[in-house]
Structures are given as structure tokens and as C-alpha cells.
Amino acid sequence: MRRPFLSRSLAISLTAAALLLGSLSIAGSVSAATKVAPTTTCANGMDNSGGLGLICQTTIVNTFTTHGATSQTTVRECHGAAGAPTASCHTTVWHMSRAVTVVNQCNDSINGGGGTLRCSVKVTNNFVGRSAGASTSTKNQCVGSGDGVANECDPFPASTTNATITQCNGSANGGTLVQLKCTATGTKSSAASVRINQCNGSANGGGALVICSANISNHRITAAAASSGSTPTAPPTDIGAATDPAPSNPTPVIFVLGLGLLAFAFVGRRSSRPGTR
């Protein structure tokens, strides 16, 4: 004697498991390339097939007081074809009860032919009632890049060990360069170190376009100005929010739903046959 109840239960269990796995794979693929933390990353080692485009735009506001540090970080990450890199974009806004001290993004990516890479970092350090100790930032950029042809790097050449901003090194090689434009500006602080590492070892497939920029600014703010709301404040615990998420591919969900329907149809057909009850 067959037991259709057990067969139906098995079908339900298999369908639920498939749906769960499908939803987890979609959720994990939306923003897996971005991580916001004291070391913030975006799109490293990605999109190395030909004809792809990548964008990372990271904006950070660190606020330092005599009691500690907070930060607000916004990362916009986009993927698509070289001519339409904003086909799929995802923005993450994150408040932390810590400062962001390192940004590491767009490295070892877009190494297929005809790739486009556009990445930027803007860091603002606000020191409330404290000295910023600001001085000119050090740069290390555009070393061994662009096949040695004329480029739009500013400053260039720039080769400094342990620099504040390290970007566009070993990139945009492969011939038929479309554009290599990298700029590094701003100051560094003796009171709080922030380092940027981006666009290195990327876009080496030939026919590349690379536009990357980095800026760090440090400001001393009086306690009175801070209390009036002129500087952003973050909650005491880490809180994040995602906006304009990239559209998910419905194919996995349709696939697992189809499997579920087939399973139910099979069980119903078996149970309707003579001798199955």
C-alpha cells in the first residue's frame, strides 16, 4: 500500500527547500561585492570577462570626538556592459560607531578586453574640539600603467612607499587605451589615519577606459558647531540600509516554482491511479 500523504509531504519539503535555496542565492548576489566596515571594500576581483563595465562610488564622513568616533558610509556599486555600466546598481548607507580607516575597491577587476572602470572615494574627517593635524597627503599612482603612453594622471609620476592614496598602478595595459584618468587630492591627518587603495591591477584587457579619483579632507569643528547639527551624528550601534537595489533575476525563482508544481502534479497523478490508496 502506498501512502500519498507521505509523498505529498515529501514534495512540500523539497519545494520549500528549493525555494529557500533560490531566495538565498538571489539575496547573496545583490550586494556581495560591497562590505562596509572599518575596512570598506567594493568590487574587488570582479567582472573580468570582456566588454564589462564597473562603477564604485564611496563617500565617507568620519566624526571624531574626545569620546570616540562614528562614521556614515555610502557606497554605490554598479555593474553592466561597458557601454551601460549602470544596468544594475545597488546603494548601501551604513552608520557605524567606529571610523572607516581603509577603503579597498576596484582592484584586480575588469581585466577583459574593452572594459570600463569608474571608481571614486571621498573621505571627510571632522574633528570636534580636536586638532586634525592635517598635512598634504602622499600619493602612489599610475606606476606601470597605460602601457607607458601619455595619460591624464594627476599627479604623475607619483611613486611613494606607504602612501595615503595608492591607485591606478599596474592598470590599463593591453594596448589601444581609450582613457586613463586618475586624480588624488586632499590631506592626511596625524590624528586619524585613512588610506585608500583602488583601481590597481585592473582593466588590463586592452581597449580600456579607467577614470578613478580619491580625495581626503580633514576639518576641525568647534563643539558648538557640532551641537547645532552642522556635523552628522551616527547611532551608538552599527545600522545599515540598502536603497535602489539591483533588479534580481527572476529565473531561479521561476525554476524552483516549476519544480514544485511538477512535484505536486506527479504526486496527484500517482494518488489518482487505482491501487495507490
JOHUWO-V819654 format. One record per residue. N is the residue number from 1. SS is DSSP state (alpha for helix, beta for strand, coil for the rest). PHI is phi in whole degrees, -180 to 180 (none if undefined). Layout:
BEGIN
{{N/SS/PHI} {N/SS/PHI}}
END
This chain:
BEGIN
{{1/coil/none} {2/coil/-90} {3/coil/-120} {4/alpha/-61} {5/alpha/-62} {6/alpha/-68} {7/alpha/-65} {8/alpha/-64} {9/alpha/-62} {10/alpha/-65} {11/alpha/-63} {12/alpha/-62} {13/alpha/-63} {14/alpha/-65} {15/alpha/-66} {16/alpha/-61} {17/alpha/-65} {18/alpha/-64} {19/alpha/-62} {20/alpha/-63} {21/alpha/-64} {22/alpha/-64} {23/alpha/-67} {24/alpha/-67} {25/alpha/-66} {26/alpha/-69} {27/alpha/-61} {28/alpha/-72} {29/alpha/-87} {30/alpha/-71} {31/coil/-134} {32/coil/-65} {33/coil/-82} {34/beta/-108} {35/beta/-137} {36/coil/-101} {37/coil/-164} {38/coil/-51} {39/beta/-107} {40/beta/-95} {41/beta/-127} {42/beta/-153} {43/coil/55} {44/coil/-97} {45/coil/63} {46/coil/-128} {47/coil/54} {48/coil/-97} {49/coil/-86} {50/coil/-71} {51/coil/73} {52/beta/-109} {53/beta/-125} {54/beta/-141} {55/beta/-133} {56/beta/-132} {57/beta/-126} {58/beta/-115} {59/beta/-126} {60/beta/-130} {61/beta/-121} {62/beta/-97} {63/beta/-121} {64/beta/-110} {65/beta/-126} {66/coil/-70} {67/coil/-101} {68/beta/144} {69/beta/-142} {70/beta/-134} {71/beta/-153} {72/beta/-126} {73/beta/-122} {74/beta/-123} {75/beta/-125} {76/beta/-109} {77/beta/-121} {78/beta/-132} {79/beta/-134} {80/beta/173} {81/beta/-72} {82/coil/-56} {83/coil/-86} {84/beta/-142} {85/beta/-69} {86/beta/-95} {87/beta/-61} {88/beta/-139} {89/beta/-122} {90/beta/-145} {91/beta/-116} {92/beta/-119} {93/beta/-116} {94/beta/-136} {95/beta/-106} {96/beta/-130} {97/coil/-90} {98/coil/-143} {99/coil/-89} {100/coil/-87} {101/coil/-114} {102/beta/-141} {103/beta/-120} {104/beta/-129} {105/beta/-149} {106/coil/60} {107/coil/-100} {108/coil/56} {109/coil/-126} {110/coil/53} {111/coil/-99} {112/coil/-89} {113/coil/-66} {114/coil/70} {115/coil/-82} {116/beta/-125} {117/beta/-132} {118/beta/-131} {119/beta/-136} {120/beta/-146} {121/beta/-136} {122/beta/-129} {123/beta/-117} {124/beta/-119} {125/beta/-106} {126/beta/-106} {127/beta/-110} {128/beta/-91} {129/coil/66} {130/coil/-135} {131/coil/-82} {132/coil/-81} {133/coil/60} {134/beta/-81} {135/beta/-147} {136/beta/-61} {137/coil/-73} {138/coil/-96} {139/beta/-129} {140/beta/-140} {141/beta/-149} {142/coil/59} {143/coil/-91} {144/coil/66} {145/coil/-126} {146/alpha/64} {147/alpha/56} {148/alpha/76} {149/coil/-85} {150/coil/-58} {151/coil/-139} {152/coil/-114} {153/coil/-84} {154/beta/-140} {155/coil/-80} {156/coil/-153} {157/coil/-78} {158/beta/-143} {159/coil/-132} {160/coil/-134} {161/coil/-76} {162/coil/57} {163/coil/-76} {164/coil/-68} {165/beta/-122} {166/beta/-123} {167/beta/-155} {168/coil/61} {169/coil/-97} {170/coil/62} {171/coil/-126} {172/coil/59} {173/coil/-99} {174/coil/124} {175/coil/91} {176/coil/52} {177/coil/-66} {178/coil/-84} {179/beta/-164} {180/beta/-133} {181/beta/-128} {182/beta/-133} {183/beta/-128} {184/beta/-133} {185/beta/-139} {186/beta/111} {187/beta/-128} {188/beta/-115} {189/beta/-119} {190/coil/-78} {191/coil/-85} {192/coil/-155} {193/coil/-85} {194/coil/-129} {195/beta/-124} {196/beta/-121} {197/beta/-134} {198/beta/-149} {199/coil/61} {200/coil/-102} {201/coil/64} {202/coil/-124} {203/coil/55} {204/coil/-106} {205/coil/-90} {206/coil/94} {207/coil/65} {208/coil/-92} {209/beta/-125} {210/beta/-130} {211/beta/-131} {212/beta/-133} {213/beta/-143} {214/beta/-143} {215/beta/-145} {216/beta/-127} {217/beta/-126} {218/beta/-127} {219/beta/-135} {220/beta/-94} {221/beta/-126} {222/coil/-71} {223/alpha/-62} {224/alpha/-66} {225/alpha/-66} {226/alpha/-66} {227/alpha/-70} {228/coil/-83} {229/coil/94} {230/coil/-79} {231/coil/-119} {232/coil/-70} {233/coil/-118} {234/coil/-113} {235/coil/-63} {236/coil/-71} {237/coil/-123} {238/coil/-71} {239/beta/-135} {240/beta/-128} {241/beta/-147} {242/beta/-106} {243/beta/-127} {244/coil/30} {245/coil/-64} {246/coil/-66} {247/coil/-63} {248/coil/-84} {249/coil/-81} {250/coil/-76} {251/alpha/-57} {252/alpha/-59} {253/alpha/-66} {254/alpha/-61} {255/alpha/-63} {256/alpha/-71} {257/alpha/-64} {258/alpha/-62} {259/alpha/-61} {260/alpha/-64} {261/alpha/-63} {262/alpha/-62} {263/alpha/-65} {264/alpha/-64} {265/alpha/-64} {266/alpha/-64} {267/alpha/-64} {268/alpha/-63} {269/alpha/-68} {270/alpha/-65} {271/alpha/-71} {272/alpha/-84} {273/coil/-75} {274/coil/-62} {275/coil/86} {276/coil/-95} {277/coil/-102}}
END
